[in-house]
Amino acid sequence: MWFKIVLGVCLYAAFFMLFAWLGKESMIRRLMHRTFESMDAAARQRVHENRKLLTVLQERKGLLYRVEQRLVYSGLTSKYHFLTPELWILGNLVLSAAGYFIVLICSGSFLAALAVLAGMQVLRSGLESTLMARNYRAVNENLMKFLDFLGNYSITAGEVTGILNQISKYLDEPLRSALEECYYESQTSGDVSLALMSMAEKIEHPRFKELVRNMEISLRYSADFTTLVSSSRRAVREHMRTRQERKSLVNEALVNMMILLGMSVVILVIVEQLIKTSMKQILFETLPGRICLTVMLTIFVLLYRQIRKLDR
């Protein structure tokens, strides 16, 4: 076993050094350079198209847009400015392929390599979802504070982004970065409406998106945001009350599932004593048992997804 591991590591290191040398000495380097240039150009073109679609309020679709949304909502693009959906997908493919072949060479098991590949995808998705949930909670906790600060100013169209920049110092991430970027974008481009719509796209929170879009509309017709802030406060309070009720439903559902799981364990123990056969053997080594475990696992995964939706 150790010999296979050492052999796999040596082969991986040898291929890594070989490709590093080829990258300096041959056309592979030029090919990689052109590939990354094409990816950068495609990313810039996609950002330009997205901004054009923002101005006409057209819905965007596609795999790259969904990947970009998850990267933005998780805060990864704010921390790593070079990160693009194309680069994220490429890195994910390279790491997955490397993990797959390393496990395949070391263990010689196709199923083990597939399991590692699936586990890497689950970890990647779990990381994104965890970061997105953390940012969502942070926005939810800071939204009322944001409205309170906003209500202290008599905002006019010419100074709205400046006020947002002042407020950002008292808020937590990701709102702080989003407000600061909105200010700098409006100063650079001179288009306050586009800067506000871009800011709304960076935050995964329905009430915040609604507030910013209403602010953008108010810029066109009036300079007084007092009514807007007051109505937004009521909407946010209603949202928090509804969210608290949903959290209570989630907690009740979890308690019910734990009770059902405990009862299932007790029933399995009783059945094991009656038939004098190990339930572990029946569940893990027979086809009906594996089917039952798969169904139970699917139910728990679906329940987890519904809980996540209710928590939003």
Steps between C-alpha positions, in 0.01 A plus 500: 500500500777746597692406188199594285462832681868587458487391136190713436659808664822453303310465173293808575814700588678376188212598272467835678870580443478375142206724419665792683810456281292465185308811600826698491665337203231411250180607337297378800590820678379707206186290479426549870570872466254531212245292692512727806486808278190360330343428840570857616357644180190282531457606864526870409253457216258315728523773766433762233195309372372453854519873566311569179230255609483673839414830337198347323401285801527181294532169683828315449534126472764238435756289686765772521250747646392250768862428588575873513202559729621237746852644497370854559247401767761291683744794507777313319525756219527782756789326671667375181443762232667289228244223543261455206241228428720367218804476728292345780362230269846430355660475844221271618548272199879486544483424874226241450696325227819505710320357804328236289818372335708513820245287686464269198877446480548456875200277571432342162129527576274670248220534756733661756614753239138581414418536869788747546387691191144523633630599843705784352193634322295476820771686692516771234124546499492489880767770523310727264169440679654562843656829393176608331296418811744692721479808279121474486478496879740795522286705258186403688651618829631829356205593281300680768813685612557602139146639476540687830816669376337571164201661669726749680592669173293716267628334187496658158587340170841664476627382837339159548817301430701731725257429783529128433878529524471673840255238628721211384754568777247393765385180333645151475595302193371443237295821518806713571683398182186520288425858610861611455519346152173671408647837599824452307317368194266799493796736534684326217214450254274787600196270470338481844210281384730236351718504812195439719374213282847344500506523880163322523642211295783448749280427802284190540211643697152568355424797725832667426455451127150645521623799701782582259276467195244732662781746571603491135141564392467786750806666350308551177192665653582653838781591735329411828570151634309541827190314383712230340699439819186488715328246275819296479522487878150355517583247227820392677321460833234287330773297331677437831174399668421258217853365507477437874176308447666291231795430729255370759351268236851383410585424863173310540572298184848413627362384834243283321769348278722423800205331671427292189868410467517391863184289461647342185814400689293346780288305246813373325647380829175317585483340154864395530423319826198327347660370179843437658674671208727803507319806364838638397541204270148538359531874443849511351546161334163431338331674207173585685701643790709719271187621324345593835814687606506685168136601540560619857807697395304660216222600741751665735666686213163628376406600855827689535434687176150594612635617835750721322221651289280558803787666684521762222 
